[in-house]
């Protein structure tokens, strides 16, 4: 009888273990495997365009973006990641005159790329900045089998900063990012940054990777954090080498020594608007908060571009 119970328990443990690994792999592939289609991004009600986005304003901005792309061909930059993966990472470089020491590193969001950041590249360029737009790991022309959600990317950002300083030792650098790019620059903010980095601007970044995944698990699947995210975290540690619970913008911002402008739309239901206060409250540096009424995820600039850019330039201008 005792032997039979032991066998049954052993079988149950094996079944649970296989299920745990299976669930973990499924959600890892679903969210973090770079070459898997992220179908949940298509027709996602949390990413539908807000009625606050005015068609004529959007059309004018798109025309300006297209003209910028026609008139300015990006040069290619590359680095090799400093970790054991030695990934070749790509960035677009837009140089802007000689004797100019203003630089911006402009970072894209989840499943996007440097090519998708023309709106922001153009605006920084028009303000006289040289602009570097990296492709994060597993995005665009950069190598990588996984999406780093800003965590490993923060260390790559340190290398991009060093590349800029190598090009221009007198560089004054602004870090800017949207969505996952916003989380990336916040996570970068907690590292030891050179004095060349003057200011950071984040737009609709999440408070932590675990928090945004807990919310998405419930929103998309109605599933709880335990044991689903725990299983996904185990596989993330094994397959990508980082921990979802460690990857926290809140913790990094709390260590920042650089001024930060935090931006969010108050109708964001993809990266919850409430996350804005979490990161803002964690910062003990000079800081400012910009809330764009009616804007959904990544729409702050589209809904009120005048207020958006006036606030960005006023804040950045204090430090550069």
N, C-alpha and C positions, 0 to 999 in steps of 0.2 A: 504493500500500500504506500509506504513512504517513498519507494523507488518510483512508483507511478506518479505521485504528486510532484516529485523532483523533475520527472520527464515533462509533465504538463507545464510546470512553471518555466522550464528551460525553453519549451516551444513558444510559450507566450512571450517570453523575453525576446526571443529571436524575431517573432512576428512584430512586436512593438518596435524593436530596433530597426527592422527593415522599413516599417511604416514611417518611423521618425526620419530616416535617411531619405526615403522617397518624398515625403512632404517637404523636407528641407531643400532637396534638389529641385523640386518643382518650383518653389517660390524663389529660389536663387536664380534659376533660369528665367523665370517670369520677369523678375525685376532687375537683375544684375548681370546676366550673361550678355555680353556686348553685341553679339551677332544674332541674337534672337529678336524677332519682331516684337515690338511692344504695342500689341494690338489694343490694349486697354487705354492707350492714349488717343485712339481714334474714336470719334463720336462720344467722347467722355463729357457728360453734362457739366462737370466741374471746370471744363476747359472751353465751353461754348463762349463765343464772343458776347461781351456785355452790350446792352443797348446804350450804354454810356459812351461807347466808341462811335464817334461821329464819322460818317462815311466820307465826307469831303475832306476832313482833316487827315484821315487815314490814307486817302488817295493821293493827296499832295505830298505826304511824307514818303509814300512808296515811290512816287515819281522821282523825288530827290534822292532816295536810296539807289534807284536804278541808274540815275545819272552819275552818282558817285562811283558806282561799280564800273561804269563805262570809262570814267575819266581817271580812275586810280587803280592801277594793277598792283596787287600785293606782292611783295617779295616773300620768299620762303625762309623761315628760321627753323632750326631743329636743335633738340637736346637729346641726350640719352639719360634715362632715369637713373638716379643714383642708387636704386635698390638692386637686388639680385636679379630682377627681371631684365634689366638693361633695355627698356623699351625705347624705341625711337619715337619721339614726340614732336609734333609739327605745330607751327604757329604762322599766321599771316602777319607780315610787318608792313606798316604804312609809315614811311619816313616823311617828315614834314619840315623841310627847310634845313638850313645850316645855322649853327650858333644858337640853336633852340634846345633847351634842356628839359622841357616838359614832356613827360611820358605817361601813357595810360596803358595798363594791362587789363583787357576787357574780356570777361569770361562768360561763356555760354551756359545754357541750361541742359537738363536731362534730355538725351537723344538728339540734341541739336549739335551745332558745330560753329567754328569761327565764321563760316560762310553765312550763318544765320544771324550774325551780330552786326550787320551793316548799319542798321539804324543808330546803334550806339557808337560804333567806330566812326561813322560820319560826323556825329555831333561832337565827339572829342577832337577829331581832326579839324573841324571848322573852328574850334577854339584854340587851335595852334599846337595841339599835342601830336607827337609821334605816337602811334598806336600799335601795340602787340596784341593779337587775338589768338590765343592758344586753342588747339583742339585737345580737350581733356582725354585721359586714357579711355580707349575703346570708342572714341568718337572721331568723326571726320577722317583726317589723314594720319592720326596718331595710332600707334600700335596699342594693343591691350585686349585681353579676352574678357575683361570684366569692367563694370562701371564702378568707379571709386566713390561716387556720391560726395566728392569733395575732400575725402579724408586722406587718401594717398595723394590726391591731386594737390593738397596744400604743400606737400614737400616738393612736388614738381614746380609749383609756383615760386618757391625759393630759388630754384634753378633759373626760371625765366627772369626773375628779378636780377640775379647775378649776370645773366646774359645782357640785359639792358645796361647794367653798370659797366660791363666790359666794353660795350659800344660807346657809352657816354659816362665817364666817371663822375660827371657833374649832374647826372640825371636826377630830376625830382619826379617821383613816381606816384601816381594814383592807382589804386586797385579798385576795379569795378566789376560787379557780376550780377546776373539775373537768375533767379530760381536756384538751381543747383550751383550755378556760378556765384550767386549771392552767398550760398552756404560755403562755397569754396573760399571766397575772400574772407569770410568771417573765420573759418577754420585756420586760414593763413595768418590772421591777425594775432593769434595766440603764440605764434612762433617768434623766435628772436629775429627781428627784421632790421636791416641796415637803416641808417639815418636817411638814406635816399628815399625811402618810402615815407611819404608825407601824410597820406589820407586814404581812407577806405570808404567806398560807397557800395552798399548792398541793397538789392531790390528783390523782395519776396523770397528770401532764403528761409530755409526751415531751421527750427531750433536744434534738432538732432535727427540723425538718420533713423534711430529707433522710433522716435515720436512720429515722424512722417509715415513710416511703414505701419506702425500700429493703427494710425488713422486710416490709411489706405486699405489695410486688411479688413477693417470693419466696414468701410464705405463700399468697397468693391465686392467683398465676399461674405460679409457678416460674420467673420471669424475672429476669435479672441487672440490676444497676444500669446498666451500660453495654451498649447505648446508650439503653435505654428511659427511665431517669430523666433522662438528659441531654436527650433529645428533649422530654420533658414540661417540663423546666426552661426550655428555649428558649421554648416556647409560654406558660409561666407568666410569663416576663419580658415577652413581647409582649402578652399578653392581660390580665394582672393587675398587671404592673408591679413584681413582686418576684422574688427569686431564692431557690429552694428551699434552696440550699446556704448562703445567708446567714442564713436564718431559724433561728437557734440559741438555744435557751433556755440551753444551757451557757455560751455566750459572754456572754449578757446577765446571767446570775446571777453570773458572775465579776466583773462591774462593779458589782453591787448594793451599796448602803450601808444597806439595810434588812434587819432580821432576817427569816428565812424558816423556816417549818415545812414540811417535805416529807413527804407521805403517799403510801403505795402499798400495794396488796394483793399478797401474795407469790405469788398464783396468776394474776396478770394476764398474759395471753398476747395481748392486743390492743395495748396500749402496754407493752412488755416490762418486767417487774419490774426487770431489770438497769439500766434507764435511771435508776432512782432514785439509784443510787450516782454516776452520771455528773453529775447536776445537784447532788447533795448535796456531792460532793467539790469541785466547781467553786466553791462559795460560800465566801467568806472572812469573812462576817458572822456574827453570832450566829445559830445554827441548831439545828434539832432534826429528827430523823427518826422517823416513826411508821410501823411496818410492821404491817399487819393480816393475821394468819395466815388462810389459806383464802379470802381475798377475791380475786375476779376484777376485771375492769376496771370502775371506778366503783362498786365494791361495798363499799368500806371502811366507809362509814357504815352500810350495811345489815347487815353481818356483825357488827360490834361497836360499836353506836352509843354505848354508855356510855363505852368507852375512847376512841373517836373524839372525842366532844365534850368529855370531861374534858381530853384532851390539847390540843385546840384552845383551850379557854377558859384553861387554865393558861398556854399559850404567849402567846396574845394579851394576857392579863391582865398580863403582865410589862411591856408597852409602852404600854398604854392604861389 
